[in-house]
Amino acid sequence: MNPRNAVPIKSSPVMKVAALIIIFAGAYIARSIITPVLLALFISIICVQPITWLEKKRIPRWLALIVVAMGLVLVFFGFTILIGGTLSFFLSSVTKYESLLVGIFNSIIQFLNDHGLNIPKEKLSEIIQSAKIFEFTSGALKELLKLIGNALLIFLVILFMLMEFSSFTVKAKAVLGLSNQSISYLSTITRNTRHYLVIKTLVCLTNGVLIYIALLIIGVDYPLLWATVAGLMNYIPNIGSIFATIPAVLFALIQLGVGGAAWTLGSFVIIHNVLGNFIEPKLLGRGMGLSALVVLLSLLFWGYILGPVGMFLSVPFTMTIKIIMEQSEKTRWIAILLGTPDEAKIYLQHKKRWKN
């Protein structure tokens, strides 16, 4: 083989793909360590804004940091107390809802038997058991305790990140030797990520409040629990609202029957559609410049690599990759594939002008 015709290792596409596979495989293996750090990073990006605002009001940085940190602590403990109390009440009423569930299943089996099917009711006891219900709820409590434990670690990481945030740009310039112009895309990433997360948080909070009011009016028990689930699931694009709707509707069916389930389903559909299709797009403007297909694929990909946290942060992750790919002519085609058709048309128009 002629050495002149050999492809250098640094420019070999195969080596680059292999490196990416190794990186993603390592992230999948170490996601229990990586996900708290990534979640802390994105939360700290949101928290930088109020710290900067307080500094503009001539409040010392150390005091602004303390104020924001105390706000995070209050939000964390308030959320823990509310959800913990709701779960405790739910556990105390499990047997009540178990009997209602048995009644619904008996009605369904009786209806099917009246229409020619022969389903023994003895199988119902194999499906619905108190032990299984308590096992499921205890598992949910364990997940909540795990979340609380991770939240303490996340809070510490956020605190130290906020203390070091102002020096990140200077350190990046010193390490990478970048100019102000070439490093400006880092500010773009931070600004776009903060904009997306702030708007998304406000929309999710509004969604949870409206769901809570609707369930309170309908009479569904534990409206705070279902509203919290709806608000958190709304962070997941496209399919999060579906995951939030199904358990609430099933619970309303158990408690209130078909009418209550129908009202609950209608409330979820109306609230999710109004916020998701009208309010949120107007607040986000052109959004993150990602196509709908890319948003769905990134949701599946990052969810597989990093679990639930990856699903929550799939849009910021992909948006960051898109902005980085835009900085080089060699990788701009990746950014075009990730972007919207309108952005591709704009790029073609600019390309024609450059040729002319």
C-alpha positions as CSV (number, residue, x, y, z in Angstrom):
1,M,0.0,0.0,0.0
2,N,1.3,3.5,-0.9
3,P,1.8,5.6,2.2
4,R,0.8,8.7,0.3
5,N,-2.6,7.2,-0.4
6,A,-3.3,6.3,3.2
7,V,-6.0,8.2,5.0
8,P,-4.7,10.0,8.1
9,I,-6.1,8.7,11.4
10,K,-7.3,12.1,12.5
11,S,-9.4,12.6,9.3
12,S,-10.7,9.1,9.0
13,P,-14.6,9.0,9.2
14,V,-14.4,5.5,10.5
15,M,-12.3,6.5,13.4
16,K,-14.6,9.4,14.2
17,V,-17.7,7.1,14.1
18,A,-15.9,4.6,16.3
19,A,-14.9,7.4,18.8
20,L,-18.6,8.5,19.0
21,I,-19.7,4.9,19.6
22,I,-17.2,4.6,22.4
23,I,-18.3,7.9,23.9
24,F,-22.0,7.0,23.9
25,A,-21.3,3.5,25.2
26,G,-19.3,5.0,28.0
27,A,-22.1,7.5,28.8
28,Y,-24.6,4.6,28.8
29,I,-22.5,2.6,31.3
30,A,-21.8,5.6,33.5
31,R,-25.2,7.3,33.3
32,S,-25.8,6.9,37.0
33,I,-22.9,9.4,37.5
34,I,-23.3,11.5,34.4
35,T,-27.1,12.2,34.6
36,P,-27.0,14.1,38.0
37,V,-24.1,16.2,36.7
38,L,-25.9,17.0,33.4
39,L,-29.1,17.8,35.3
40,A,-27.2,20.1,37.6
41,L,-25.6,21.8,34.7
42,F,-28.9,22.7,33.0
43,I,-30.5,23.8,36.3
44,S,-27.4,26.0,37.0
45,I,-27.8,27.5,33.5
46,I,-31.3,28.6,34.5
47,C,-30.1,29.9,37.9
48,V,-27.4,32.1,36.3
49,Q,-30.2,34.5,35.1
50,P,-31.6,35.5,38.5
51,I,-28.0,35.8,39.9
52,T,-27.1,38.2,37.1
53,W,-30.3,40.1,37.7
54,L,-29.6,40.5,41.4
55,E,-26.0,41.6,40.6
56,K,-27.5,44.4,38.3
57,K,-29.4,45.5,41.4
58,R,-26.0,46.1,43.1
59,I,-26.4,43.0,45.3
60,P,-23.0,41.3,45.9
61,R,-22.5,38.1,44.0
62,W,-22.1,36.0,47.2
63,L,-25.4,37.3,48.5
64,A,-27.1,36.7,45.2
65,L,-25.8,33.1,45.2
66,I,-27.1,32.5,48.7
67,V,-30.6,33.9,47.8
68,V,-30.8,31.7,44.7
69,A,-29.5,28.6,46.6
70,M,-32.1,29.2,49.4
71,G,-34.8,29.4,46.7
72,L,-33.8,26.1,45.3
73,V,-33.8,24.5,48.8
74,L,-37.4,25.8,49.4
75,V,-38.6,24.5,46.1
76,F,-37.0,21.1,46.7
77,F,-38.4,20.7,50.2
78,G,-41.8,22.0,49.3
79,F,-42.0,19.6,46.4
80,T,-40.9,16.7,48.6
81,I,-43.4,17.5,51.4
82,L,-46.3,17.8,49.0
83,I,-45.6,14.7,47.0
84,G,-44.6,12.7,50.1
85,G,-47.8,13.6,51.8
86,T,-49.9,12.8,48.8
87,L,-48.3,9.4,48.4
88,S,-48.9,8.6,52.1
89,F,-52.6,9.3,51.8
90,F,-52.7,7.2,48.6
91,L,-51.1,4.3,50.4
92,S,-53.7,4.5,53.2
93,S,-56.5,4.2,50.7
94,V,-55.1,1.4,48.5
95,T,-57.7,-1.2,49.7
96,K,-60.5,1.2,48.9
97,Y,-59.5,1.6,45.3
98,E,-58.7,-2.1,45.1
99,S,-62.3,-3.0,45.8
100,L,-63.5,-0.4,43.2
101,L,-61.1,-2.0,40.7
102,V,-62.4,-5.4,41.4
103,G,-66.0,-4.2,40.8
104,I,-65.0,-2.7,37.4
105,F,-63.3,-6.0,36.4
106,N,-66.4,-8.0,37.6
107,S,-68.6,-5.8,35.4
108,I,-66.4,-6.2,32.4
109,I,-66.2,-10.0,32.8
110,Q,-69.9,-10.3,33.3
111,F,-70.5,-8.2,30.2
112,L,-68.2,-10.5,28.2
113,N,-69.8,-13.6,29.6
114,D,-73.2,-12.4,28.6
115,H,-72.0,-12.1,25.1
116,G,-70.7,-15.6,24.7
117,L,-67.3,-15.6,26.3
118,N,-66.6,-17.9,29.3
119,I,-64.1,-16.2,31.6
120,P,-64.0,-17.5,35.2
121,K,-64.1,-14.8,37.8
122,E,-61.5,-16.8,39.9
123,K,-58.8,-15.5,37.5
124,L,-59.6,-12.0,38.8
125,S,-58.0,-12.7,42.1
126,E,-54.8,-13.7,40.3
127,I,-54.7,-10.3,38.5
128,I,-55.6,-8.0,41.4
129,Q,-53.8,-8.7,44.7
130,S,-53.2,-6.3,47.6
131,A,-49.6,-7.6,47.8
132,K,-48.9,-6.5,44.2
133,I,-50.4,-3.1,44.8
134,F,-48.4,-2.5,47.9
135,E,-45.3,-3.8,46.1
136,F,-45.9,-1.3,43.3
137,T,-46.5,1.6,45.7
138,S,-43.5,0.7,47.9
139,G,-41.4,0.6,44.7
140,A,-42.6,4.1,43.9
141,L,-41.7,5.3,47.3
142,K,-38.2,3.8,46.9
143,E,-37.8,5.7,43.6
144,L,-38.9,8.9,45.4
145,L,-36.3,8.4,48.1
146,K,-33.7,7.7,45.4
147,L,-34.7,11.0,43.7
148,I,-34.4,12.8,47.0
149,G,-30.9,11.4,47.6
150,N,-29.8,12.4,44.1
151,A,-31.4,15.8,44.6
152,L,-29.0,16.5,47.5
153,L,-26.0,15.6,45.3
154,I,-27.4,17.6,42.4
155,F,-27.9,20.6,44.7
156,L,-24.2,20.5,45.8
157,V,-23.1,20.3,42.2
158,I,-25.3,23.2,41.2
159,L,-23.9,25.3,44.0
160,F,-20.3,24.7,43.0
161,M,-21.2,25.2,39.3
162,L,-22.8,28.6,40.1
163,M,-19.7,29.6,42.0
164,E,-17.4,28.8,39.0
165,F,-19.8,29.8,36.2
166,S,-18.3,33.2,35.6
167,S,-14.8,31.7,35.0
168,F,-15.9,29.1,32.5
169,T,-15.4,31.4,29.5
170,V,-12.0,32.6,30.6
171,K,-10.9,29.0,31.2
172,A,-12.2,27.9,27.8
173,K,-10.2,30.6,26.1
174,A,-7.0,29.7,28.1
175,V,-7.3,26.0,27.4
176,L,-8.5,26.0,23.8
177,G,-6.8,29.3,22.7
178,L,-10.0,30.6,21.2
179,S,-10.8,34.2,20.3
180,N,-13.9,36.1,21.4
181,Q,-15.5,35.6,18.0
182,S,-14.9,31.8,17.8
183,I,-16.1,31.2,21.3
184,S,-19.3,33.2,20.9
185,Y,-21.3,30.1,20.0
186,L,-20.8,29.0,23.6
187,S,-22.9,32.0,24.7
188,T,-25.4,31.1,22.0
189,I,-25.7,27.6,23.4
190,T,-26.2,28.9,27.0
191,R,-28.7,31.6,25.9
192,N,-30.8,29.2,23.8
193,T,-30.7,26.5,26.4
194,R,-31.8,28.9,29.1
195,H,-34.6,30.3,27.0
196,Y,-35.9,26.8,26.2
197,L,-35.7,25.6,29.8
198,V,-37.3,28.7,31.3
199,I,-40.2,28.8,28.8
200,K,-40.6,25.0,29.2
201,T,-40.7,25.3,33.0
202,L,-43.3,28.0,32.9
203,V,-45.4,26.0,30.5
204,C,-45.1,22.8,32.6
205,L,-46.0,24.8,35.8
206,T,-49.0,26.3,34.1
207,N,-50.0,22.9,32.8
208,G,-49.8,21.4,36.3
209,V,-51.9,24.2,37.8
210,L,-54.6,23.9,35.2
211,I,-54.7,20.1,35.5
212,Y,-55.0,20.5,39.3
213,I,-57.9,22.9,39.0
214,A,-59.7,20.7,36.5
215,L,-59.3,17.5,38.5
216,L,-60.4,19.4,41.6
217,I,-63.6,20.5,39.9
218,I,-64.2,17.0,38.4
219,G,-63.7,15.4,41.9
220,V,-60.8,13.1,41.2
221,D,-58.8,12.1,44.3
222,Y,-55.2,13.2,44.7
223,P,-55.3,16.0,42.1
224,L,-51.9,17.2,43.3
225,L,-50.3,13.9,42.4
226,W,-51.7,13.7,38.9
227,A,-51.0,17.4,38.3
228,T,-47.4,17.0,39.4
229,V,-47.0,14.0,37.1
230,A,-48.6,16.0,34.2
231,G,-46.3,18.9,34.8
232,L,-43.1,16.8,34.9
233,M,-44.1,14.6,31.9
234,N,-44.7,17.8,29.9
235,Y,-40.9,18.3,29.8
236,I,-40.8,15.2,27.5
237,P,-41.6,16.3,24.0
238,N,-44.4,14.7,21.9
239,I,-45.2,11.7,24.1
240,G,-44.9,13.0,27.6
241,S,-48.5,14.3,27.7
242,I,-49.7,10.8,26.7
243,F,-47.8,9.2,29.6
244,A,-49.3,11.7,32.0
245,T,-52.9,11.3,30.7
246,I,-53.3,7.5,30.8
247,P,-52.8,6.9,34.6
248,A,-55.0,9.8,35.6
249,V,-57.8,8.7,33.3
250,L,-57.6,5.1,34.5
251,F,-57.8,6.3,38.1
252,A,-60.8,8.5,37.3
253,L,-62.4,5.5,35.8
254,I,-61.9,3.5,39.0
255,Q,-63.1,6.3,41.2
256,L,-65.9,8.0,39.2
257,G,-66.8,5.7,36.4
258,V,-67.0,6.3,32.7
259,G,-68.3,9.8,33.1
260,G,-65.5,11.0,35.3
261,A,-62.9,9.3,33.1
262,A,-64.4,11.1,30.0
263,W,-64.3,14.5,31.7
264,T,-60.7,13.8,32.9
265,L,-59.6,12.8,29.4
266,G,-61.3,15.8,27.9
267,S,-59.6,18.2,30.4
268,F,-56.2,16.7,29.7
269,V,-56.6,16.9,25.9
270,I,-57.8,20.5,25.9
271,I,-55.1,21.7,28.3
272,H,-52.3,19.9,26.6
273,N,-53.4,21.0,23.1
274,V,-53.9,24.7,24.0
275,L,-50.6,24.9,25.8
276,G,-48.6,22.7,23.4
277,N,-50.0,23.9,20.1
278,F,-50.7,27.6,20.7
279,I,-49.1,29.0,23.8
280,E,-45.7,27.2,23.9
281,P,-44.8,27.8,20.2
282,K,-45.6,31.5,20.5
283,L,-43.4,31.8,23.6
284,L,-40.5,29.8,22.1
285,G,-40.8,31.7,18.7
286,R,-39.0,29.6,16.1
287,G,-38.1,27.1,18.8
288,M,-34.7,25.5,18.9
289,G,-34.5,25.1,15.1
290,L,-35.1,21.4,15.2
291,S,-37.4,19.4,13.0
292,A,-40.2,17.4,14.5
293,L,-38.7,14.1,13.4
294,V,-35.3,15.0,15.0
295,V,-37.1,15.9,18.2
296,L,-38.7,12.5,18.4
297,L,-35.6,10.6,17.4
298,S,-33.5,12.5,19.9
299,L,-36.1,11.7,22.6
300,L,-35.7,8.0,21.9
301,F,-31.9,8.2,21.6
302,W,-31.1,10.2,24.7
303,G,-33.8,8.4,26.7
304,Y,-32.0,5.1,25.9
305,I,-28.5,6.5,26.7
306,L,-29.3,8.5,29.8
307,G,-32.7,7.3,30.9
308,P,-35.5,9.6,32.0
309,V,-33.1,12.6,32.5
310,G,-32.1,12.1,28.8
311,M,-35.7,12.3,27.8
312,F,-36.3,15.5,29.7
313,L,-33.2,17.1,28.3
314,S,-33.2,15.6,24.8
315,V,-34.1,18.9,23.1
316,P,-31.3,21.0,24.8
317,F,-28.8,18.2,24.1
318,T,-29.6,18.0,20.4
319,M,-29.8,21.8,20.1
320,T,-26.3,22.1,21.5
321,I,-25.0,19.5,19.0
322,K,-26.6,21.5,16.2
323,I,-25.1,24.8,17.2
324,I,-21.6,23.2,17.5
325,M,-22.0,21.5,14.1
326,E,-22.9,24.9,12.5
327,Q,-19.4,26.4,13.4
328,S,-17.5,24.3,10.8
329,E,-18.2,24.0,7.1
330,K,-17.3,20.3,7.2
331,T,-20.0,19.5,9.8
332,R,-22.6,22.1,8.7
333,W,-24.5,19.4,6.8
334,I,-25.2,17.7,10.1
335,A,-26.7,20.9,11.4
336,I,-28.9,21.2,8.3
337,L,-30.2,17.7,8.7
338,L,-31.0,18.4,12.4
339,G,-32.7,21.7,11.5
340,T,-36.0,22.7,10.0
341,P,-36.8,22.9,6.3
342,D,-37.0,26.7,6.5
343,E,-33.4,26.9,7.8
344,A,-32.3,24.6,4.9
345,K,-34.0,27.0,2.4
346,I,-32.3,30.0,4.0
347,Y,-28.9,28.2,3.7
348,L,-29.5,27.5,0.0
349,Q,-30.4,31.2,-0.6
350,H,-27.2,32.3,1.1
351,K,-25.2,29.7,-0.9
352,K,-26.5,31.1,-4.2
353,R,-25.6,34.6,-3.2
354,W,-22.0,33.5,-2.3
355,K,-21.7,31.9,-5.8
356,N,-22.9,35.0,-7.5
